[in-house]
Structure formats: C-alpha cells, structure tokens
Amino acid sequence: MAVNPPRLKTAGAVAGSLVALWVLLSLPGAEPPVAPAPARGHGFAWNQDTRWRSLETTFVHTRVAGCRTADRAAAVALSGLASTAEQLRRAPVPAGAAALDSVERRFFALAPLVAACPRHLRDYVRLSGRLREAIKWQSRRWDVASERARARLYRSLYGFRGAVEEAMLQHPDSDLSLLEGRDEPSATPAANVHGVEIHSGDILVSRGGYPTSALIARGNDYPGNFSHVGLVHVDSVSHAAR
C-alpha cells in the first residue's frame, strides 16, 4: 500500500515543533526582582531586674512593718497619679516623653504597697484603668508603627495590667475579679456573661491550657497572655451568646 510522503513530513514537523516548544517552556526563566525584606523588629526586654528586686524588697519589708505607714504613702501616690492621669487626657505628649516614664515608675512603685496592704487595692485597679485610657488617648497622635510607640504601648498597657495582677494575687479572697474598662455604647444585641454585658461584634481574647497556647501567647517580640481571639454573636431573639 502506498504511503503519502507529504503527510509524514507534516506529522514530523508538528512533532518536532511540539518537542521544541516543550524544551523552550522547560527552560527556567530569569529570577523576578524581589524587594528586600523589611527590617525585623526586636524582641522587647524590660532589662530592669534591679528594679524588680527592689520592688520585691519593698513588699517584704512592708509586710513585716505593717500597713500604717504604707497606707499613708499609698494614698498620696494614688492621689498624685490620678491627677496625672487627668492631665494626660488633656495635653498631648510624645511616646518618648519623660512624663510617661515617670508615670510608669510611680505606678510600679505603688504596686508592692498595695500588694502588702489591701486597703487601696480597689483604687489601684481603678487607677490602672484611668491610666490605660489616658495612654490610649495619647496614642492617637503617635506613629504606632514606630518601635518607640509600640514599646510605650506595651510597657503601659501590658505592664500596668501585669502590676495590677501581681497585687491582686496577694489578696486571693478579694472580690475584685474584673478589671473594668470603658463601656462603649452599641446598638447590637447584648447578653450578660459572668456579670459583663457583651454585644454582637465584640472581640474576646483567651488562652487555652495547652502548651501550644502558651507558645502562641509568649512566642513573639511582645509576649502576651492570650493565644486566641473570637468574635461574639448574640442572637437577637433569644439573646444567647455564641
């Protein structure tokens, strides 16, 4: 049987073209331009071991000496810091202001007095909330992407809370189980959970009991206490929170 030579030539040409195209497509292309990675932040460190030891010494001595003198000193310190908190709500200051360093020192210095003598614990907790609100108000004018502003917010918001919790741990029988913040108005459905009104859209942070939760909470440049976040939904009919 005769074979048509032109068809063979055409088939061979097509096959050769496909092989050439495959080889061409198999060749790696030039590396695309990649922008340099942004500068990585630095892990936060207090580097104030001397201060922490001094505060511990004050706590021990106050426990031994009694609360008569400590109560007077705590009352004066609370009054002064309350006035400072009001001033910080009226006059903007930069994140690196010496006035904010002073507030931090005074608030931490007050902690061992309150931890040793419970009389002013409730006022100390309330003061921490007022100072946190003042710092948040100040931060509206800061460049929160800057390392200085981020460190200040961490030192104040997280540090003040840590000081309050340490003081509360010394008084386990206290009924102060809640650190109250600003009650923001909301038109969304609400539910009462453990004495706290929560609304649809509220963000809740928590931490599980597994080691991985501890790793998530602590394993970053600014270690914290929380590992998970959830968004609240409150049913508009049953008012059940999920």
Secondary structure, DSSP 8 states (H G I E B T S, - for coil): ----HHHHHHHHHHHHHHHHHHHHHHS---------------------HHHHHHHHHHHHHHHHH-HHHHHHHHHHHHHHHHHHHHHHTTS---TT-HHHHHHHHHHHHHHHHHHH-GGGHHHHHHHHHHHHHHHHHHHTTS-TTSHHHHHHHIIIIIHHHHHHHHHHHT-TT-S------------S-EEEETTEEEETT-EEEE--SSHHHHHHHHSSSS--S--EEEE--B-TTT--B-
